[in-house]
Amino acid sequence: MLKFDDGQGHLRFAGFLDTCRRCGIPAGDSGIVWLDTEGEQHLHDYRERILRNFRDCTAVFCYNDKLAFQLEVLLKEEGIRVPEDISLISIDDSELAELADTRLTSVHHPTDKLGARAAENLLAVMRNRSFDGNFEFVTEIVERDSVSGPAKA
C-alpha cells in the first residue's frame, strides 16, 4: 500500500521491487494499492479495493506506519489477523509502530540524521551551487510482532 502523490511513494516502490527481484521474489504492480493523501485520510472508503487486492497476499508492505496502523484496524474488522493471516511491514518506525494492536515491524527512518544532513547540504549549497546533496542512509528493520513465517527470518 503506497502513496502515488509524492516522490517518496514511488521511490519506496522502486526499492521494494528492486529488493524483491534481487531475492528472486516475483513482484509487480498487481496487488499494490496506490493511494493519494486524501485516500490516506479516508482509508475505509477504499475498503473493497484493499480487500480485493490483498485477498491472496500473505504480506503487505505499507508506505508508512500510519497506513499500516489503519490497515490493521480495517483487516481486524474483517476478521483478518496480523500476523497469523497476513504480515505487515512499514516504514518510519514511529510511535505508531509500538501503539498498534500488533506491534509493527518497521524500517527505521533516521529523522534526526536526515535533519542534520539537510542542514549540512544547505550550507554546502550556499558555498558551492553545484554541490550534489544526494545521500543514501543505511536502513535498519526493527522487528516486532507483525511479521510471521519465512519473511521474519
C-alpha positions, -999 to 999 in steps of 0.1 A, spaced: 0 0 0 18 31 -13 11 68 -20 13 80 -56 11 117 -50 46 122 -36 81 112 -47 87 90 -16 59 66 -26 75 60 -60 110 56 -45 98 32 -19 80 12 -45 112 11 -66 132 -1 -36 106 -27 -29 107 -40 -65 145 -40 -66 148 -60 -34 121 -85 -45 139 -90 -78 173 -94 -61 158 -121 -38 141 -139 -67 106 -129 -55 81 -122 -83 68 -87 -78 50 -61 -99 21 -37 -98 -6 -63 -92 -16 -65 -56 -4 -29 -50 -29 -4 -36 -19 32 -46 -35 60 -25 -32 97 -26 -31 119 5 -69 121 5 -71 83 4 -47 80 32 -71 102 53 -101 81 44 -88 46 41 -121 30 49 -135 44 16 -111 21 -2 -121 -10 19 -134 -31 -10 -104 -24 -33 -80 -31 -4 -96 -64 5 -98 -74 -32 -61 -66 -39 -48 -82 -7 -71 -113 -8 -43 -137 -19 -14 -119 -2 5 -133 27 22 -100 35 17 -62 29 44 -36 27 30 -2 37 42 33 28 44 43 65 34 33 100 2 54 98 -11 34 68 -1 1 84 -18 11 116 -50 20 98 -48 -12 76 -45 -34 107 -78 -19 121 -95 -24 87 -83 -60 85 -93 -67 121 -128 -55 113 -129 -82 85 -116 -109 109 -82 -110 93 -55 -114 119 -20 -98 119 4 -117 116 -15 -151 117 -33 -144 84 -13 -116 69 20 -100 78 25 -62 78 57 -42 75 60 -5 71 84 24 71 92 51 97 95 32 130 73 59 146 54 57 179 25 42 160 46 11 154 46 4 191 9 15 197 -7 -8 171 -27 -38 184 1 -59 169 34 -40 173 46 -32 137 78 -44 121 90 -12 105 120 2 87 137 28 109 136 63 94 165 83 108 147 117 111 174 132 133 202 123 109 180 134 80 176 168 95 213 172 102 222 161 66 197 186 52 213 214 72 248 203 61 236 202 25 221 236 27 254 251 39 273 232 12 250 245 -15 255 280 -2 292 276 -6 290 257 -39 258 259 -60 268 228 -80 270 207 -48 254 173 -52 235 167 -20 223 131 -27 229 108 2 216 73 10 211 63 46 218 28 59 185 13 68 176 -9 97 145 -31 101 131 -30 136 114 -64 140 83 -66 161 52 -88 161 35 -80 127 55 -105 106 53 -142 108 67 -172 89 96 -172 65 95 -134 60 107 -129 96 139 -149 91 
